[in-house]
Amino acid sequence: MRQTELLLDGKAQPSQSGAYFEVLAPATEQPLGRSARANAEDVNRAVALAQQGFVEWSALAPAKREACLLKAADIIEQQGLERLLELLMDESGSTIQKARFEIRYTVDLLRTAAGEARRLYGQTFPNDNPNRISMVLRQPLGVVAVVSPYNAPLSLLCKMTAFPLAAGNAVVIKPSEETPMIAVALGQILLEAGLPAKAISVLSGFGAECGAPLTEHPDVHCIALTGSTRTGQLVGASAARRMVRTQLELGGKSAALVLRDVDPAKAAAVVAQGIFTHSGQICMANSRAVVEAAIFDDFVAALKQQAEKLYLGDLRDERSAYGPLINRQAVHKVQQAVDEAVTAGATLLTGGKVQQGLVYQPTVLLHTPSHCTAWREELFGPVLSVIKVDNLAAGIACVNDSDYALSSAVLTKNMVWAMQAARAIQAGSVHIGMHAFQSNALAPIGGSKLSGVGRSGGAYSTAEFTDLKWISMELDDSL
């Protein structure tokens, strides 16, 4: 059985209390190992170390920060691939295909972030007084608290860590208690690549004991959190009281708008991939489909075929299309929402029950009432609600009938319709001719409404994790 300690001052160390918690493998619901259980004392130590690490790391030349992140990417490609693959499958229940994608994306994120180390651009601007110069410097914030999720525990953590580091910040990481081992592995790779020991800490543990003391710590200068809307609201409210900056990527209830000019079978395949990949445990997954009436019946028939032909096998089987949900509570939440929708009048087209263990069947609901949880709330499960609309305008209105605004998809061959929809849909991203979850290390990922605050990726992350300082200088020698 594996045992993971906290990562502090460049070394694996037990928590101050000496306590551990069990980590279960979603595929078997059996113990995978145990991880050190951090508390407020550990948080205090990690933040104190990060303050020292920030001084050292931020003083390094951009080329050295760039080189460290590039080396971390090389280490993953050359040495860490198999180990990370095994961890992603064992700890997060990822299929091998999803795990491979996540590792490739992590490498891409590290290299993109490395380039940002050289792009902390400042600015000059004119003064009415010719004897004065004004300039703007972009500087790192200090200690960034990183609270990461379980669904993409490597790539999302990397994005939330690499960009703050590239800008010169130090990080203290609190990963999901479901996936602490992957977080420690990434921390160790960054240290091996040359990151100063005090510039990164990884604290495994639970929200009340570890997460809250970290996000409320007076010496934390910024909080980056990817997780549920409820957690984001609590962290955001606390940060606002202390005027601490936040970058929050929260829940989604993304929709795919399917217009009448597409091939229904091809559109169904795209939409199915957009919800059933990783069993719907993706914040940008298109868990709603809004379909024009002219192709609705054909689309639904093709969607049923798509859902029912998905292959379930061992996570290491290349053919496996989906796997387990993260834990028993997640299964219960999904089942409760499906039962509520059916009771309220939705038609269960396919699925609707546990397949085995923590694996929930790919599920399609038709005509889900708009007040139901399955339509309004993020389930983080393989459940798609499909509704019929008469035209483009009605479809856009239906898509926007949501408290979330993270991502969306528009399936059409008509570029005029596509751009009309893209401009009118309320979402942080709109993907035309594709499903709703897409990845690009340079893109501004994020949303509005209950989907969060701020953007991450490329130069947009640099802006989030740096501050601006105006400096003016008098050139007249009058002193």
N, C-alpha and C positions, 0 to 999 in steps of 0.2 A: 504493500500500500504506500502511495506517495505521501510525502509530508512537505508542505511548503511553509516557509517562515516569512516574516516581514522582510522587506528589503530596505535597509537603513544604513547610511554611511558606506554604501558600496558592498555591504555584507548581508548575508541571510541571518536574521536574528529573531529569537522568539519574542512574543509580546511581553510587556511588563507584568501582566497577570499570569503568564504561562499557560493561558487557556487556548484551546483549539476548537474548531468546528468541522463537522463532516461535510465533504463535498461529494455529491452523488452524480453518477453518470446517467444522463437522461435516457439513454438507450436501454439500460438495464434496471434503473432505479436502485442500483447497488453502490456501496461506497467506492469511490474512486481514490480517495485519500482524505487527508485532513489539512487544514490551513490554520495558521496562527490567527488568533482573534484579537484584533487591535482595539484599544480603548483610548480615552482622552489623553492619558499619559503618553501613549505612543504618538498620538497626533502632535502633542506639544513638542516632543523631541524631533519629529519629522519636519515640522515647520521651522524650528530653530536651525536645524541642519540646512534647510532650503534657503534660509536667509543668508547663511554663509556661502552656500553654493551659488546663489545668485550673484554675489560679489565677484566670485572667481569666474563664473561662466560668462557673465555679461561683459567682462573686461577683455575676453579673448577676441582676437580679430575675427571678422565674419568668415574668412577663409577657413579658420580652424573649426568653427561651428558647422560650416558646410561640410568639411571633411569628415567630421564625426558622424553626421547623419548619412552621408554617402557610404561610409564604411559599415554602418548598421545595416543598410540595404544589401550590401555585398555579403555580409555575414549570413543574413537570412537566405539569400540565393545559394550560397556556396556550402553552408554548414547546417543551417537551421530548418531546412524545408521539412524533412521527415519528422523531426521532433514536434514542430508546430502543427503539422498535419494531424498527428496522433492526438495532440492536446485539443485541437478544435473538434475533432470527432468525438473524443471521449468526454470532454468537459462541457461542450455546448450542444452536442447532438447534431453537429453539422454533417451533411453528406460529404463524401470526398470531393465531389465537384464544387460544392459551395466552399469547402475549406481551401481548395486550390485557388479559387477566385480571390478569396479573402487574403491569402498570402501574397498573390500577385499585386493586389491593390495596395497592400501594406508597403511593399517595395516601392511602388509608384509614389505613394504618399511621402515616404522618407526622402526620395530623390527630389520631389517637387518642393518639399519643405526646405531641403538643403539649399536650393536655389534662392529661396526667400531670404536666407541669411544675408545675402548680398544686396537685398532690395529694400532696406530700411531707408527709403528715400525721404529726404527733407525737401525744403522749398525756400526760395527767397521771394520777397514781394516788395514793390516800390513804396517809398515814403514821399510825402510832399516836401519834406525837408531833405535837400540833396546831401546833407552832411550826416545822414543817418542810414544805417543798413538794418533791415529786418529779415530774420530767417526763422524757419521752423525746423526743429529737430524731432525725429521720431525715436522714442526710447522705450525699452521694455518696462513692464509694469512691476515686476518683482516676483513674488511667489504666487503661482497659479495652482489652485485646487482642481483636480481633474476627477470627476465622478463618471464612471463609464458603465455601459450596459452589458448584458449577457448575450444579446442576439448576434452581434458581430464583435466579439470581445477582443479581437486582435486589430482589425482595420480601424474600427471606430476609436479605440483607445490610441492607436498610433496617430490618427488625425488630430485627436485632442491633445496629444503630447508633443508631437514633432514640430508643429507650427509655433507653439509657445516657446519651445526650446530654440528654434531657429532665430527667433526674435531676441533671444538672450535671457529669457525668464528661467526660473527654476520651477520644478513641478513636484507636487505631492499627489499621488494617485490613490484613489479609493475605488477599486473595481467592484463590480457586482459580486455579491457573496456566492453567486452560482458559478462564477468563472474566475477565481483568484489566481489559479496556476498559470493561465495564459498571460495575465498581467505581469506576474513576476518574471516570466520567461522573456517578455519584451524588455522589461527593465534591465535584466542581465545582459541582453544583447546590446543595449545602448551603452551600458557601462563597459562592456568589452570593446566597443567601438571608440572609447575614449572620453565619454561624458564624465565630468568630475563626480566623484562619489556622493558629494553632498547636494548635487543639483537635481537628484531624482530619488524619491522614496516611494515604495509601494506598501500600502496598508490594507491588508485584507480584514474584513469584518462586516458588521451590520450597521444599518443606518443610524439608529439612535446612539449606539456606543462609539462609532467611529466617524460615520458620514457627517452627522450634525456637528460634532466638535470641530471637524475640519472646515466645513463650509461657514461656520460661525466664528472661526478663529480670528482674532483681531489683527494678526500679521499676514493674513491672506489678502492679496490685492486683487484677485480676479477668480471667478469660479466658472469652469467649463463643465457643463453637465449634459449628458445625453441620457434620457430616461423618460419616465412617465410624466404626463402633464401634472398630476397631483404632486409628485416630488418636485418638479420644476417650480410650481407655484409656491411651495413652502420655502424652497431655497431662494427663489427670487424675492419673496416678501422679506425674508431675513436680510438678504443682501441689500435691498433697497433701504431698509432702516439704517444700515451702516454706510450707505453710499458706496458699495462695492460693485465693481463691474461684473456683469454676467454674460455668458454666451450659452444659451439654452436651446438644445435641439430636442423637442418633446414629441408628443404623440401625433399621429396622423390618421386621417380617415379618407385617404385619397380615392379619387374616382377616375375611371376610364370612360370617356365619352365616345361612344361608337356610333358613327354616322352612316347614313343609308347607302353611301357609294362604295363601301368596302366589301370584300369577300367575307361573308359571315364566318366561314370555317377558319380562314387565316386570322381574322380578328379574334375569334374565340381562343385560338392557340396563344396569341399574344397576351390576352387578358388572363388566361389560366396561368401562364408562367409568372405573371405579375402578382398573383396572390398565393399560389401554392408553393413557390420556391421557399425553402426553409420553413415550410408549414405556416407561411404567413407571418413569421416572426421578424418582420422588416417594417420599420416605421413608415416607409414610403409605399408599402404594398398597396396595390389598387383593390381595396376590399369592397368597393362599390363599382358597379357597371351600369351606366346610363345609356340605353340603347334606343335608337330610333325605331319606330313601329314598323317601318317598311321591311326591316330585316330581322325583327325581334325573334320570330319563331325559328328561323333558320339558325340564328346565332345561338339561341338557347339549346337547340338540338345538338349543335356542334360542341358547345361548352360542356354538355353532359358527357359526351364521348371523351373529351379531353380530360375531364376530372376522373373518369372511371378507368382510363387506360394508364394513369400514372403508376409507375412501378415502385413498389416498396420492397426493399431488401436490406441487407446489411449496409451500414453506413459506408463501409469500405468497398461496396459493390459500385462499379462505375455506372451501372444502370439506375441506381436508386435516385428517385426524383425528389423525395422528401423524407423527413424523419420525425423524431419525437418532439413534442413540446417540452419546455424546459423543466416543468415540475407538475405535480398533481394539482396544485392550485390553478395553474394555467388551464389545464384540461377542464376543471370544474367551471371556470369562468366562461370558456367557450361553449360548453354544453348548456349552461344556464341561459346564455344569450340565444342560442339556436332554439331551445325549447320555448322561450318567451316569444320569439318571432313567429313560430309555427302556431302557438296558441292565439296570437294576435291576428292571424290570417295569412301569413306568408306560406307559400307553397314550397315544400322541401323537394327539390328536384333530384338531388343525390346526396349521399353522405349522411351526416347528422348524428354520428355516434363514434365512440372510441373503436379504433381498429384493433389495436393491441397495445398493452402497456400505456405509454404516454403518447402514442401515435393516434391522432384524430383524423378521421377520414376527410379527404377533400370534399368540401360541402358547398352546395349552391342553393341559395334561397331566392325565390321569385316573388316580386311584389311585396317586399318587406315593408310594413307600415313605417312611416318616417319617424314615429316616436320611439321605435324599438331600439334597444341597445345595439343590435346587430347592424342597424343603419347609422346610428349616431355616434357610437363610441368605438375606440380602438380595441379590438379583441386580441390582437397578437396571436391569431390562429388562422387555419386554412378555411376561412368562411367568406364567401362572396355573395353579396346581395345584389340582385339584378332588377332593374326597374325599366319600364317602357315609357318613352316620351314621343310626342308628335313631331317635334321639329327641333332645329338647332337652338332657338331661343329658349324653349322649354328645357332642353338638355342642360344649357348653361345655368339656368336658374336652379335646376335640380342638383347639379354639381356643387353650386355655391351654398346650398342648404346644409351647411355644416359649421360646427364650432371650430373646426380645424382647417388649416390652410398650408399644408406641407408640400405636397406634390400632386401631380395629375397627369393624365394621358389623354390625347385626342387621336382617335383612329379615323382617318379620312384620307382620300387621295386629292381632295379639293383644297388647294393651298389658301384660297380666299376664306373658306369656312374655317380652316385650321387656324389662321391668324386672327380671325374674328373671335374664335373660342379662346385662343391663347391669351389675347389681350383682356378678355372679360372674365376669365376664370380667376378666382381668388386662391392663389397658391404661390408658394415660393419658387416652384418650377413647373413647367408644362412641357411634356415630351410628346412630340408629334410623330405618329407612326410607330410608337414604341409603348411598352408598359410604363408604369409610373415610377419604378425604382431604377434609377440610372446612377452611375458613378463616374466622377471625373475629378481628379485631384485639384484641378484649377478652378472648378465651378463654385459659385456661392451657394452652398447647401444650407437650407434653413427654411423657416416658414413664419407665418403670422397667426393671428387669432390665438388659439390655445396650442398651436404647434411650436411656439417658442419665440425667442428673441435673438437677433444677431445672425451672422452667417459664418460658415467655416469652409476653408479651401483656398489654396493659393494666396494671392494678395489680400483676399477678404479676411483670412485668418490673421494675417500680419496686422491689419487694421484693428482687429478685435483685441489683440494681445500686446498692443503698444499704445503709448500716449504721445500727444503732441505738446511741444514746448516752444513758445514764441520767445526768441531772443532778439533784442534790438541793441544797436551799438551806435554811439555818438562818435563821429569822426573828427569833429572840430576839437582841436587841442585847447580846450578852455579850462581844464582842471589845473 
